[in-house]
Amino acid sequence: MADTASNKTVTIKNEGAVRYLTLNRPDKLNAMNRVLSDELSAALSAADKDPDVAVMVITGEGRAFCAGADLSGSGESPPSREIADEVSHSITFYQQMVTLNTPMIAAVHGYALGGGCNLAISCDMVVAADNAVFGYPEVKLGMPAAGVSPPLVHQIGRKAAFELLVLCENINAEKALEFGMINRIVAPDQLMSTATGIAEQLAGYDHDALWLTKQLIRRCADMPLPSALELGRDIALAAGMYK
């Protein structure tokens, strides 16, 4: 049975052990303003603390996943102080995302630009409709890609990240798959059913095993192999797998 709630910019729905978070500013292509980022941050935190939630699915209402930062009220050249404040705020948001224990699946359609692209790739899996468009327009808009660079470089490497961040050319889902930014490409009408199928599969596993595996993947990505193997031993011991 589905349980639905909403605040100003995020719709929250529970189906079993899966929590769906839907960005709900369709008239702005779900562009990220302070209200949306704060409400999404609160929704992510609440889901991560809820023992009944095993998996999260993040998507966008309307024609896009998230078109990036909402600069509509700032003019063509937003004041540098305002940009710095927003970048700092977005970095805090992505720092939160990478520390969450609950697995997250992004279901992406339409535009996923700038911070919206980072929101998608910061999830553990990304299912993209074949109409999805990914890109980073910051440099073309006269802004350094300060807030979006670290997660992208960390995920796809320096050369590929440089191409995306400096050429400012949008890419389609096939290119995003080639770069390792997404996991699967589906037809738009299969997007949510595919993401739901994956989420329900994960939710059927032992929750501790699922969460500990996510922690292991996240932490060992930054470790030399010998240290990562020791971490695996520590997690196995913590889970009581052997003595």
Residue pairs with C-beta under 8 A, 6 or more apart in sequence:
1 15
2 13
2 14
2 15
3 13
3 14
3 15
4 11
4 12
4 13
4 14
5 11
5 12
5 13
6 12
6 24
7 39
7 43
8 35
8 39
9 23
9 24
9 25
9 33
9 35
9 36
9 39
9 40
10 21
10 22
10 23
10 24
10 36
10 39
10 40
10 43
11 20
11 21
11 22
11 24
11 61
12 19
12 20
12 21
12 22
12 43
13 19
13 20
13 22
14 20
14 52
14 53
15 196
16 200
16 203
17 52
17 53
17 54
17 55
17 203
17 207
18 53
18 54
18 55
18 56
18 57
18 196
18 199
18 200
18 203
19 47
19 50
19 53
19 55
19 56
19 57
20 56
20 57
20 58
20 59
21 40
21 43
21 44
21 47
21 56
21 57
21 58
21 59
22 58
22 59
22 60
22 61
23 30
23 36
23 40
23 58
23 59
23 60
23 61
23 65
23 66
24 30
24 61
25 31
25 33
25 36
25 61
25 70
26 60
26 61
26 62
26 63
26 64
27 62
28 67
28 70
28 72
29 60
29 62
29 63
29 64
29 66
29 67
29 110
29 111
30 36
30 60
30 61
30 62
30 64
30 65
30 66
30 67
30 116
31 66
31 67
31 68
31 69
31 70
31 72
31 116
32 66
32 68
32 69
32 70
32 90
32 115
32 116
32 119
33 69
33 70
34 86
34 89
36 70
37 89
37 90
37 93
40 93
41 93
41 96
44 56
44 96
44 97
44 100
44 104
45 96
47 53
47 56
47 102
48 100
48 101
48 102
53 102
54 102
54 103
54 202
54 203
54 205
54 207
54 210
55 102
55 103
55 104
55 105
55 199
55 202
55 203
56 102
56 103
56 104
56 105
56 199
57 104
57 105
57 106
57 107
57 195
57 196
57 199
58 104
58 105
58 106
58 107
58 119
58 120
58 123
59 65
59 106
59 107
59 108
59 109
59 191
59 192
59 195
60 66
60 108
60 109
60 110
62 110
63 109
63 110
63 111
64 109
64 110
64 111
64 112
64 116
65 106
65 107
65 108
65 109
65 110
65 111
65 112
65 116
65 119
65 120
65 132
66 111
66 112
66 113
66 115
66 116
66 119
66 120
67 111
67 113
67 114
67 116
68 111
68 113
68 114
68 115
68 116
68 117
68 137
69 86
69 90
69 114
69 115
71 78
71 141
74 82
77 142
78 143
83 143
86 147
87 146
87 147
88 147
90 115
90 118
90 147
90 148
91 147
91 150
94 118
94 122
94 147
94 150
94 151
97 104
97 119
97 122
97 123
98 122
98 151
98 218
101 211
101 214
101 215
102 211
103 124
103 125
103 202
103 210
103 211
103 214
104 122
104 123
104 124
104 125
105 123
105 124
105 125
105 126
105 127
105 195
105 198
105 199
106 119
106 120
106 121
106 123
106 125
106 126
106 127
106 195
107 127
107 191
107 192
107 194
107 195
108 120
108 126
108 127
108 128
108 129
108 132
108 134
108 182
108 191
109 128
109 129
109 131
109 132
109 188
109 191
110 129
110 131
110 132
110 133
111 132
111 133
112 119
112 120
112 132
112 133
112 134
113 133
113 134
113 135
113 136
113 137
113 170
114 135
114 136
114 137
114 138
114 148
115 147
115 148
117 134
117 135
117 136
117 148
117 152
117 181
118 147
118 148
118 151
118 152
120 126
120 128
120 134
120 181
120 182
121 151
121 152
121 155
121 181
121 182
122 151
124 214
124 217
125 183
125 184
125 198
126 181
126 182
126 183
126 184
127 182
127 183
127 184
127 186
127 191
127 194
127 195
127 198
128 173
128 176
128 177
128 182
128 184
128 185
128 186
128 191
129 173
129 185
129 186
129 187
129 188
129 191
130 172
130 173
130 185
130 186
130 187
130 188
131 173
131 188
132 172
132 173
132 176
132 182
132 185
133 170
133 171
133 172
134 164
134 170
134 171
134 172
134 173
134 175
134 176
134 181
135 164
135 168
135 169
135 170
135 171
136 145
136 148
136 152
136 164
136 165
136 168
137 168
138 144
138 145
138 148
138 165
138 168
139 145
139 165
139 166
139 168
140 168
145 165
148 165
149 161
149 165
152 161
152 164
152 165
153 161
155 180
155 181
156 164
156 179
156 180
156 181
160 179
164 171
164 179
171 179
173 182
173 185
174 185
176 182
177 183
177 184
177 185
184 194
186 194
202 210
208 239
209 239
212 235
212 238
212 239
215 235
216 231
216 232
216 235
219 228
219 231
220 227
220 228
220 231
220 232
223 231
236 242
237 243
